[in-house]
Amino acid sequence: MMRTTTKRVLPLLAATAMLGLFGGSSAALAEGHGGHDMTTLEAHLTELNDSGASGTAWVTLDGNEVTVKMENTGLLAGSPHAQHIHVGGKNQCPDPNMEGNGENGAIQVSDAHDDYGMIVSSLTTEGDTSPDSGLAVDRFPVGDDAYERTFEVSDDVAADIADGKGVIVVHGVDHNGSGEYDGDVVSDLDPNLPSEATDPAACGTLDVAQMEQWPEGGAETGDGSTAGIENSGALIAGGGLLTAAAVGGIALRRRQTQK
Protein backbone atom coordinates (compact mmCIF):
# COMPACT_ATOMS: atom_id res chain seq x y z
CA MET A 1 0.00 0.00 0.00
CA MET A 2 1.41 3.41 -0.95
CA ARG A 3 2.50 5.57 1.98
CA THR A 4 0.80 8.92 2.36
CA THR A 5 2.27 12.15 3.63
CA THR A 6 1.48 15.78 4.14
CA LYS A 7 4.27 18.05 3.02
CA ARG A 8 5.13 20.79 5.44
CA VAL A 9 7.27 23.76 4.47
CA LEU A 10 8.50 26.37 6.92
CA PRO A 11 7.26 29.86 6.05
CA LEU A 12 9.86 31.95 4.26
CA LEU A 13 11.47 34.49 6.52
CA ALA A 14 11.26 38.17 5.61
CA ALA A 15 13.43 38.74 2.56
CA THR A 16 15.07 41.68 0.87
CA ALA A 17 15.59 42.06 -2.85
CA MET A 18 18.75 40.47 -4.19
CA LEU A 19 21.43 43.07 -4.87
CA GLY A 20 23.45 40.64 -6.97
CA LEU A 21 23.00 39.66 -10.57
CA PHE A 22 21.02 36.63 -11.65
CA GLY A 23 23.12 34.65 -14.08
CA GLY A 24 22.28 31.76 -16.38
CA SER A 25 22.71 29.19 -13.60
CA SER A 26 20.13 28.40 -10.93
CA ALA A 27 21.89 30.53 -8.33
CA ALA A 28 21.92 34.20 -7.36
CA LEU A 29 25.34 35.75 -7.87
CA ALA A 30 27.10 38.60 -6.09
CA GLU A 31 30.75 39.49 -5.72
CA GLY A 32 32.47 37.96 -2.72
CA HIS A 33 35.86 38.63 -1.17
CA GLY A 34 38.91 38.00 -3.31
CA GLY A 35 36.94 38.80 -6.48
CA HIS A 36 35.07 35.48 -6.43
CA ASP A 37 31.47 35.19 -7.51
CA MET A 38 29.40 34.65 -4.36
CA THR A 39 26.50 32.27 -4.94
CA THR A 40 23.49 31.99 -2.64
CA LEU A 41 20.99 29.12 -2.72
CA GLU A 42 18.07 27.92 -0.58
CA ALA A 43 16.56 24.53 0.13
CA HIS A 44 13.10 24.10 1.60
CA LEU A 45 13.11 20.71 3.30
CA THR A 46 9.91 18.68 3.38
CA GLU A 47 9.24 15.48 5.25
CA LEU A 48 9.99 11.95 4.17
CA ASN A 49 8.73 8.83 5.94
CA ASP A 50 5.89 10.76 7.62
CA SER A 51 8.54 12.17 9.95
CA GLY A 52 6.78 15.47 10.59
CA ALA A 53 10.09 17.22 9.93
CA SER A 54 10.56 20.33 7.80
CA GLY A 55 13.15 23.05 7.52
CA THR A 56 15.02 25.63 5.50
CA ALA A 57 18.70 25.71 4.54
CA TRP A 58 20.69 28.59 3.13
CA VAL A 59 24.00 27.93 1.38
CA THR A 60 26.46 30.61 0.27
CA LEU A 61 29.52 29.85 -1.86
CA ASP A 62 32.46 32.25 -1.99
CA GLY A 63 35.03 30.49 -4.15
CA ASN A 64 35.66 27.19 -2.39
CA GLU A 65 34.29 28.43 0.93
CA VAL A 66 30.82 27.20 1.81
CA THR A 67 28.63 28.62 4.56
CA VAL A 68 25.57 26.58 5.51
CA LYS A 69 22.78 27.68 7.83
CA MET A 70 19.86 25.37 8.64
CA GLU A 71 16.74 25.63 10.75
CA ASN A 72 14.65 22.47 11.23
CA THR A 73 11.56 21.51 13.16
CA GLY A 74 9.80 18.24 13.94
CA LEU A 75 12.95 16.08 14.26
CA LEU A 76 13.27 13.49 17.03
CA ALA A 77 14.30 15.36 20.17
CA GLY A 78 17.42 14.28 22.04
CA SER A 79 18.77 12.22 19.15
CA PRO A 80 21.50 13.02 16.59
CA HIS A 81 20.47 13.62 13.00
CA ALA A 82 22.98 12.98 10.22
CA GLN A 83 22.72 15.64 7.51
CA HIS A 84 24.51 16.06 4.21
CA ILE A 85 24.77 17.82 0.88
CA HIS A 86 24.31 15.26 -1.91
CA VAL A 87 25.12 15.59 -5.61
CA GLY A 88 24.39 13.17 -8.43
CA GLY A 89 21.58 10.84 -9.30
CA LYS A 90 18.62 12.81 -10.58
CA ASN A 91 19.43 15.80 -8.34
CA GLN A 92 16.02 15.58 -6.70
CA CYS A 93 14.28 14.37 -3.57
CA PRO A 94 12.47 11.03 -3.69
CA ASP A 95 8.70 10.88 -4.00
CA PRO A 96 7.54 10.89 -0.35
CA ASN A 97 4.83 8.38 -1.29
CA MET A 98 7.22 5.83 -2.76
CA GLU A 99 7.19 2.33 -1.29
CA GLY A 100 10.55 1.66 0.32
CA ASN A 101 12.22 -1.44 1.71
CA GLY A 102 12.07 -0.36 5.34
CA GLU A 103 9.57 -0.87 8.14
CA ASN A 104 6.01 -0.83 6.76
CA GLY A 105 7.31 0.45 3.44
CA ALA A 106 9.54 3.17 4.90
CA ILE A 107 12.07 4.77 2.56
CA GLN A 108 15.62 3.74 3.38
CA VAL A 109 18.78 5.44 2.14
CA SER A 110 19.39 2.91 -0.61
CA ASP A 111 15.83 3.44 -1.89
CA ALA A 112 16.46 7.18 -2.38
CA HIS A 113 20.07 7.09 -3.57
CA ASP A 114 19.18 7.23 -7.27
CA ASP A 115 17.27 10.46 -6.63
CA TYR A 116 19.73 12.54 -4.62
CA GLY A 117 23.06 10.84 -5.34
CA MET A 118 26.27 10.79 -3.34
CA ILE A 119 27.39 12.66 -0.25
CA VAL A 120 29.77 15.49 -1.11
CA SER A 121 29.71 17.24 2.29
CA SER A 122 28.79 16.00 5.77
CA LEU A 123 27.20 18.85 7.73
CA THR A 124 28.90 18.07 11.01
CA THR A 125 29.14 20.51 13.90
CA GLU A 126 32.94 20.17 14.17
CA GLY A 127 35.88 18.38 12.60
CA ASP A 128 35.87 16.70 9.21
CA THR A 129 33.13 17.60 6.72
CA SER A 130 34.01 15.10 3.99
CA PRO A 131 31.89 12.08 2.99
CA ASP A 132 34.04 10.01 5.35
CA SER A 133 32.02 11.56 8.20
CA GLY A 134 28.72 10.48 6.64
CA LEU A 135 27.50 8.95 9.91
CA ALA A 136 29.70 10.54 12.55
CA VAL A 137 26.65 10.85 14.76
CA ASP A 138 28.59 12.29 17.68
CA ARG A 139 29.25 15.35 15.49
CA PHE A 140 25.79 16.03 14.05
CA PRO A 141 23.09 18.33 15.46
CA VAL A 142 20.69 16.90 18.04
CA GLY A 143 16.94 17.27 17.62
CA ASP A 144 15.90 20.62 16.15
CA ASP A 145 19.18 22.36 17.01
CA ALA A 146 19.95 25.19 14.58
CA TYR A 147 23.06 24.77 12.46
CA GLU A 148 25.59 27.18 11.01
CA ARG A 149 29.07 26.40 9.75
CA THR A 150 31.67 27.55 7.20
CA PHE A 151 34.06 25.09 5.56
CA GLU A 152 35.87 24.48 2.28
CA VAL A 153 35.06 22.10 -0.57
CA SER A 154 36.82 21.03 -3.73
CA ASP A 155 36.52 22.90 -7.03
CA ASP A 156 34.22 20.22 -8.45
CA VAL A 157 31.90 20.24 -5.46
CA ALA A 158 31.74 24.05 -5.42
CA ALA A 159 30.86 24.07 -9.14
CA ASP A 160 28.14 21.45 -8.72
CA ILE A 161 26.52 23.28 -5.81
CA ALA A 162 26.70 26.61 -7.64
CA ASP A 163 25.02 25.01 -10.66
CA GLY A 164 22.04 23.99 -8.54
CA LYS A 165 22.89 20.30 -8.41
CA GLY A 166 22.90 19.97 -4.62
CA VAL A 167 20.30 18.26 -2.42
CA ILE A 168 20.23 18.48 1.38
CA VAL A 169 19.04 15.41 3.29
CA VAL A 170 18.46 15.05 7.05
CA HIS A 171 18.26 11.53 8.55
CA GLY A 172 16.68 9.96 11.62
CA VAL A 173 13.02 8.94 11.96
CA ASP A 174 11.07 7.61 14.95
CA HIS A 175 8.76 5.27 13.00
CA ASN A 176 7.17 3.61 16.03
CA GLY A 177 6.87 6.70 18.24
CA SER A 178 9.02 5.27 21.03
CA GLY A 179 11.02 8.47 21.47
CA GLU A 180 14.33 6.88 20.46
CA TYR A 181 15.99 5.01 17.62
CA ASP A 182 15.01 1.36 17.96
CA GLY A 183 12.89 -1.25 16.22
CA ASP A 184 13.44 -4.66 14.68
CA VAL A 185 14.47 -3.46 11.21
CA VAL A 186 18.19 -2.87 10.80
CA SER A 187 19.78 -0.03 8.87
CA ASP A 188 20.65 -0.71 5.25
CA LEU A 189 23.92 1.09 5.99
CA ASP A 190 25.10 -0.65 9.14
CA PRO A 191 23.47 -3.81 10.56
CA ASN A 192 24.52 -2.70 14.04
CA LEU A 193 22.15 0.27 13.86
CA PRO A 194 18.36 0.39 13.74
CA SER A 195 16.94 1.59 10.44
CA GLU A 196 15.30 4.52 12.26
CA ALA A 197 18.75 6.06 12.88
CA THR A 198 19.58 6.36 9.18
CA ASP A 199 16.28 6.55 7.28
CA PRO A 200 15.81 9.97 5.62
CA ALA A 201 13.54 12.37 7.53
CA ALA A 202 13.56 15.48 5.32
CA CYS A 203 14.91 16.55 1.95
CA GLY A 204 15.20 19.70 -0.15
CA THR A 205 16.90 20.73 -3.39
CA LEU A 206 19.25 23.73 -3.40
CA ASP A 207 17.68 26.29 -5.72
CA VAL A 208 17.94 29.99 -6.50
CA ALA A 209 17.88 32.07 -3.32
CA GLN A 210 14.98 34.43 -2.73
CA MET A 211 16.82 36.55 -0.19
CA GLU A 212 20.23 38.05 0.42
CA GLN A 213 20.08 38.63 4.15
CA TRP A 214 20.36 35.51 6.25
CA PRO A 215 18.10 35.00 9.28
CA GLU A 216 19.58 35.85 12.64
CA GLY A 217 20.35 33.24 15.28
CA GLY A 218 21.82 29.76 15.14
CA ALA A 219 25.03 28.46 16.55
CA GLU A 220 28.22 29.15 14.64
CA THR A 221 30.03 25.83 14.72
CA GLY A 222 33.29 26.91 13.13
CA ASP A 223 35.50 25.81 10.30
CA GLY A 224 36.19 22.16 9.60
CA SER A 225 38.58 19.98 7.71
CA THR A 226 37.59 18.59 4.35
CA ALA A 227 40.26 15.90 4.38
CA GLY A 228 39.21 13.00 2.23
CA ILE A 229 36.85 15.00 0.01
CA GLU A 230 38.36 13.29 -3.00
CA ASN A 231 36.95 10.03 -1.68
CA SER A 232 33.36 11.21 -1.85
CA GLY A 233 31.03 8.27 -1.43
CA ALA A 234 27.37 7.38 -1.33
CA LEU A 235 25.50 6.87 1.91
CA ILE A 236 24.58 3.33 0.89
CA ALA A 237 25.25 -0.13 2.21
CA GLY A 238 28.73 -1.36 1.43
CA GLY A 239 30.00 2.19 0.86
CA GLY A 240 32.68 1.75 3.49
CA LEU A 241 31.57 4.89 5.33
CA LEU A 242 29.34 3.52 8.02
CA THR A 243 30.80 1.12 10.53
CA ALA A 244 30.12 0.52 14.18
CA ALA A 245 33.22 2.59 14.94
CA ALA A 246 31.62 5.57 13.21
CA VAL A 247 28.96 5.71 15.87
CA GLY A 248 31.56 7.40 18.04
CA GLY A 249 30.13 6.38 21.38
CA ILE A 250 26.63 7.76 20.84
CA ALA A 251 24.13 5.67 22.77
CA LEU A 252 21.90 4.64 19.92
CA ARG A 253 19.71 1.71 20.81
CA ARG A 254 20.90 -1.24 18.73
CA ARG A 255 18.74 -3.98 17.44
CA GLN A 256 18.59 -7.00 19.70
CA THR A 257 19.61 -10.03 17.70
CA GLN A 258 18.90 -12.44 20.51
CA LYS A 259 16.02 -12.40 22.93
N, C-alpha and C positions, 0 to 999 in steps of 0.2 A: 504494500500500500504506500502511495507517495506521501512523503512527509509534508506537512504544511507549516507555514511560518508567517509571521507578520513583520515586515521590515520596519525597523525603527531608525530614524536618522536624527542626530542631534541638530537642533536649530542652528543655523549659521549665526556666528557672532557678528556684531556690528562691523561693517567693512567700509573702507575708504577706497576711492577710485585708484586704480593702479597708475603709478607715475611712470612706470617703465613702458617699453614698447612691446607689442605683441607680435612675435615673429611667426614664421611658418610652422614651427613645431607646436606641440600641445602645451607649452609652458609660457608663463609670463616672464619677460626678460627685463633686467635692469643692470646697471653697471655696478659691479662689486669692487672690493679693494684689489689692487694689483692689476686693474684693467680687465679683469675677467667679466664675462657675462654672468650676472647673478640670476638664477632661475628659481621661481617659486611655484610650488604645486600643492594641491590639497587632495586629501582622500577622505571621503565620507564613509565610515565603516558601518556596515549593516550586519545583522546577526546571521550566523549559520548554526545549524543544529538546535534551533529553538532556544538558543542560549539566553536571549533577552539582552544581549550586549549590543552596544552601539558606540560610536565615537567619531572623532575628527582628528586628522593628522595634517600637519603642515610641514613641508620639506622645502628647505632653501639650499641651493647649490651655489657655491662661490668657487669656481675652479674645481678642485678635488675635495673641497671642504663641504661637508654635509651637516646641516643643522636640522634636527627632527624634533618637533613638539607634538605630543599626543595627549588628548583628553578622552577618556573612556568612561562608560557607565554600564552597570549591569553585569560586570564580571564577578566571578566567585570570590567573595571576600576572604582575606587571610591566606590565599593561595597564590603562588607565582604563576605568571602568564607569559610564556614564551611569545615573542613578537619579532617579526622580521620584515625586511623589504625583499620581495621576490621579483625576479625577471625571467622571462621565457614562457614557454607554453603558449597559450593564447592571450597572455597578458590581460586576464580577466578573472573575476571571482566566479566560483562555481555556482550553478543554480541552487539556491537554498532548498529547493524541493526535490533535489536529486536523491535517489535511493543509494545510500552508501553501504559499505561492508561492516559498519560498526554495530553497536547495540541498537536493536530495533530500527535498523536502517540508517543509523547515524553516519554522517560523512566523516571519514578518516582522512589523514593527510595524503595517503596514496591515492584516494579517490579524487582528490582535488588537484593533484600535482600537474596534470595536463593543462589545467586552466591557468594557474598562476606561476608555474615554473619553479626555478631553483632559488634558494636563498643566495642573495648577494651581500646582505648586511644583517647581522643580528643586533637588534635594538636592546642591548644590555645596558644596565645602569653604570657599569664600570668595567675596566679591562678591555679585553679583546672584543672587537665587533665583527669579526670575519664569520663566514659560514661555519667555521670550526666550533663556534660557540652557539650553535643552533639550538641546543637544549641545556644551556648552562643555567639551570633554573634558580641557582642561588644568586644570579646576577640579572634577573628580570624583575620588572615591577610586580608588586603584590596587589591583588584586588584592583580597585579603580584608581590606584595611585597615578597622578599625572606624571608625564615623562618629558624631559627635555635634555638633549645631548648634542654636542658637536664632535664630529670625527672625520677622518679622511677615507676616501675610497679610491680605487684605481681609475685610470682614464676611461676604460671601457664601461665600468659601472656608472661613473658620472654621466657619460654620454647616454647610456640607456635610460637612466632616470630622467635626464633633461628632455629626452625625446618622448616622455610619457609612457614608458614601457614598464614602470614599476607598479607593484601591487603590495599593499601592506596587509599582513595577516596576523591576528592575535589568536593564541591557542589556550585551551583549558575550559572544559565544559562539565558542569555538574548534572549529568543526565538524569540521575535518580533522586536528586534533591536531598542528598545526605549531608551536604555542607562541606564535603571534602572530596578529593579525588580517590575513588575506589571503584568497585564493581568487578564483575567476573570476566569482562572482556579486556584482553590485554592490548596495549598499544601496538600499532603496526610498525612502530619505529624501534621500540625496545620492549621485549617480552617481560622485563622486570618492572615495567610501569603499567598502570591501568590506562586504558584507552582515553578515559576522561582527561588525563593530564596533557595529552597531545592533540586531541581532536580540535579542529579549528572552531573558534567561537565567533569571530567577526572578520570581515574582509572589506577592503576598499581599494579602488584603483586610483593611482596618482594622476590627477588631471589638472588642467589649467587653473591657477589660483584665482579666486574672486576677490582677494584682499591683499594689501601690502603690509598693513600693520598686523603683527601677531598678537593674540590675546595675552593678557597679563597673567602671571601666576605660573605654577609648575616648578618642579625642582630641577635646577641645573645640575646635571650629573657628570659634567666634565668631559674632557677629551679621552679617547680610548685608542688603543692599538688596533691596527687592521692587519696584523701579521697573519699570513696565511690566506689573504684575500684571493691569491691566485688559485687556491684550491677550492673555489666556490663549489658547493655541492647541494644536492636536493635534500629536503627534509623528508626522506622516504626510507623505508626499511632497506637495510643493507648498504646505506650510504656511508657508513663508517663514522657518522657524526655523533650518534646517540648511543652511548653505552651506559652501563650502570655507574661508571666512574663520573660521567658527566652530570649526574644528579647533584654532585657536590655537597652531599650531606643534608640536603633538604628532606624533611620528613614527609615525603609523599607516601601515602598508604599503598603498599604493593599488593598485587593480587595473591591471594592465598592459593597455593598449588596443592596443598594437602589439608584436609580437614582434620 
